[in-house]
Structures are given as C-alpha cells and as structure tokens.
Amino acid sequence: MRLQPPRVNGDADAAAGRRYKAGMQHHGAAVENMAPDERGRALDVGGEEDRSDAVFDAVLHPNRSLPSAGFLAVMAIVIGANIIFGIYFFAIGAWPVIGFCGLDVFLVWLAFRISYRQGRLRERVIIRGGELRVSRILPSGHESRWRLQPFWTRVVIDRPDEHEAQVRVVSKGRSLVLGAFLSPDERMSFGRSLADALARAGRGD
C-alpha cells in the first residue's frame, strides 16, 4: 500500500475524516480525538506486502449484506415488476404513472449503490517492528495513518458485551475508535485479540 506525499492539513482529507467521525458519534460511538500522523490519497489499496514478521495483522471492513448475485436478482425482480405495472397502467390510459415506475427502479439502484460504496471503507491494524500502525481508508479513497508505541498504548472496550460496545486504542490521553462498523460480536473478538497482541508487544514477547 502506497501513499502520495502526506498533506498535513489537506481540506478534502480533513472534511472526509470529519464526516466519518460525525457518523460514528451520531450512532453513539465513543469520541475520537487522535489526530493522524499522515493523510493522503491511497494508491494500490489492495496491494500485498510481507506480513511474516507481524505480531498482529487485521483488515477490517463492513459486512456486505447482499452479494453481487443477490443484487442482480433483486434488480431483475424490481425491473420486471415495474414493467408489468407499466404495461397495465398504459393499457388503462394512466400512462403518466409509467414515469414513477422508472423512478422506483432508479431509487432502488441508488440505495444499493450508496450501500456498496460505504462497503469500501477499510481499516488495517498491524503490530510489527515494535510499532502499532493503523490505516483507515474511507470510501472516497482518502487514507489516514496513525503510528503508536505499544508500551504507551492500551485497548479500551467501552460497554463490553453490549450491542453498543466500542473498541478504542488510547495513547497519551488520545483515543482512536476502531471497527465501529463491525457487528458487536466481531468488535469484541477483535478488541480482545488486539489487547492480547498489544500486551505481548509491550512486553517485547
């Protein structure tokens, strides 16, 4: 994964980050107040790199509720139903309604399009070489990176075992929320695994 030269106060990156944090706070997430060390536009997002020496390496992304095949099936049903209704309304002389049938298809397509775009959100958490690194790539392609020292960093799980559970890494009084888009069970599993790996890295194991 490569970054273009970091821009400390890039307006587009900052605005994208504010929208992401505002969305988390709207859903009752813990406040995130840790500024990234780097910002830029991610290139080769899916690129592979050597992970053999990583103590911990996790790539987090939202669950896609409907696969591509399911999306095509739903759209086929919606289009087919609207064609049938359109023919019926045309036959009885209510042809202006046909336009609303087309609008219905477009709105369904648009809703899925927005959902799939949000599914491109990614967070990667890796502990390697005595350093905790976090990379967050927003659906827009803007990437933020944090670099933390395991000895000064701890994992906090707010409201554990509840639906609103949140995972944070805390360092020097600053918090970074991770995996806010995961299911409650996934957040708990991830948080506990990260806490264990971070403790081992802090001890130098």
C-alpha positions in Angstrom: 0.0 0.0 0.0 1.4 3.4 -1.0 0.5 6.9 -0.1 1.0 10.1 -2.0 3.1 12.6 -0.2 1.3 13.4 3.1 -0.7 16.7 3.4 -0.8 17.8 6.9 -3.9 19.9 6.6 -5.5 18.8 3.3 -9.0 20.2 3.2 -10.6 17.3 1.4 -8.9 14.7 3.7 -9.9 16.6 6.8 -13.5 17.0 5.6 -13.8 13.3 4.8 -12.4 12.4 8.3 -14.9 14.8 9.9 -17.8 13.2 8.1 -16.6 9.7 9.2 -16.3 10.8 12.9 -19.6 12.6 12.8 -21.3 9.5 11.6 -19.8 7.5 14.4 -20.9 10.0 17.0 -24.4 10.0 15.5 -24.6 6.3 16.2 -23.5 6.7 19.8 -19.8 5.8 19.3 -17.1 7.0 21.6 -15.4 10.3 20.8 -12.3 10.0 18.6 -9.7 12.7 19.2 -6.4 11.3 18.0 -5.1 13.2 15.0 -3.5 11.1 12.3 0.2 11.2 11.6 -0.3 11.1 7.9 -3.1 11.9 5.4 -3.2 11.3 1.7 -4.9 9.5 -1.1 -4.3 5.8 -1.0 -2.9 4.0 -4.1 -2.8 0.2 -4.6 -5.3 -0.3 -1.8 -5.4 -4.0 -2.4 -1.6 -4.4 -2.7 0.1 -7.2 -0.8 3.1 -6.8 1.5 5.1 -9.1 3.7 3.3 -9.9 6.9 5.5 -12.7 8.1 7.0 -10.7 11.0 3.8 -9.1 12.2 2.7 -9.8 15.7 -0.8 -8.8 14.8 -2.4 -8.0 11.4 -6.1 -7.5 10.8 -8.0 -5.9 7.9 -11.5 -4.7 9.0 -14.3 -3.8 6.6 -18.1 -3.6 6.8 -20.2 -6.7 6.1 -21.9 -6.5 2.8 -25.5 -7.6 3.4 -26.2 -8.6 -0.2 -23.6 -10.2 -2.6 -23.5 -9.1 -6.3 -25.6 -12.0 -7.5 -28.3 -11.2 -4.9 -28.2 -7.5 -6.1 -28.7 -8.5 -9.7 -31.6 -10.8 -8.7 -33.3 -8.1 -6.7 -32.9 -5.5 -9.5 -34.3 -8.1 -12.0 -37.4 -8.6 -9.8 -37.9 -4.8 -9.3 -37.5 -4.1 -13.0 -39.8 -7.0 -14.0 -42.5 -5.9 -11.6 -42.3 -2.3 -12.8 -42.5 -3.3 -16.5 -45.7 -5.3 -15.7 -47.2 -2.4 -13.8 -46.2 0.0 -16.5 -47.9 -2.1 -19.2 -51.0 -2.3 -17.1 -51.2 1.4 -16.4 -50.5 2.2 -20.1 -53.3 -0.2 -21.1 -55.9 1.6 -18.9 -54.7 5.0 -20.1 -52.8 6.0 -17.0 -49.5 6.3 -18.9 -48.1 9.2 -16.7 -47.6 6.6 -13.9 -45.0 4.8 -16.1 -42.6 7.6 -15.2 -43.0 6.8 -11.5 -42.2 3.1 -12.2 -38.9 4.2 -13.7 -38.2 6.4 -10.7 -38.8 3.5 -8.4 -36.2 1.4 -10.2 -33.7 4.2 -10.1 -34.2 4.8 -6.3 -33.7 1.1 -5.5 -30.5 1.1 -7.7 -29.3 4.3 -6.0 -29.8 2.9 -2.5 -27.7 -0.2 -3.3 -25.1 1.9 -4.9 -24.7 4.0 -1.8 -24.6 0.9 0.4 -21.8 -0.7 -1.7 -19.8 2.5 -1.8 -19.8 2.6 2.0 -18.7 -1.0 2.0 -15.3 0.2 0.6 -14.4 1.5 4.0 -11.3 -0.3 5.3 -9.2 -0.2 8.5 -5.9 -2.1 8.8 -4.3 -2.7 12.2 -0.9 -4.1 12.4 1.8 -4.6 15.1 5.2 -5.0 13.6 8.7 -3.9 14.5 7.8 -2.6 17.9 5.1 -0.3 16.5 1.3 -0.3 16.2 0.2 1.1 12.9 -3.4 1.9 11.9 -4.6 2.7 8.4 -8.1 3.9 7.6 -9.2 4.2 4.0 -12.6 6.0 3.5 -14.9 5.1 0.6 -13.6 8.3 -1.1 -10.1 6.8 -1.2 -8.7 9.2 1.3 -6.4 7.4 3.8 -5.3 8.4 7.3 -2.4 6.7 9.2 -1.5 6.5 12.9 1.7 5.2 14.4 1.8 4.3 18.1 4.2 2.8 20.5 2.7 -0.4 22.1 4.3 0.5 25.5 2.3 3.7 25.7 -0.9 2.3 24.2 -3.8 0.3 25.6 -7.0 -1.1 24.3 -10.3 0.0 25.9 -13.6 -1.7 25.3 -16.5 0.5 26.2 -19.7 -1.2 27.3 -18.3 -4.7 26.8 -20.8 -7.5 25.8 -23.4 -4.9 24.9 -24.7 -4.1 21.5 -23.1 -0.6 21.7 -19.7 -1.9 22.6 -16.8 0.1 21.1 -13.1 -0.6 20.7 -10.6 2.2 21.3 -6.9 2.4 21.4 -5.8 5.0 23.9 -2.3 6.6 23.9 -1.2 9.7 25.9 -4.8 10.7 26.6 -5.9 10.5 23.0 -8.4 7.9 21.6 -8.8 6.2 18.3 -12.0 4.2 17.6 -11.6 1.0 15.6 -14.1 -1.3 13.9 -17.1 0.9 14.6 -18.8 -0.7 11.5 -18.4 -4.3 12.8 -21.1 -6.3 14.5 -21.0 -6.4 18.3 -19.5 -9.9 18.4 -16.9 -9.0 15.8 -15.9 -5.9 17.7 -15.5 -7.8 21.0 -13.4 -10.6 19.3 -11.2 -8.0 17.6 -10.8 -5.9 20.7 -9.7 -8.8 22.9 -7.3 -10.1 20.2 -5.8 -6.7 19.8 -5.4 -6.2 23.5 -3.6 -9.5 23.9 -1.3 -8.8 21.0 -0.6 -5.3 22.2 0.3 -6.6 25.7 2.7 -9.1 24.2 4.3 -6.4 22.0 4.6 -4.1 25.0 6.5 -6.8 26.9 8.7 -7.5 23.9 7.5 -11.0 23.5 
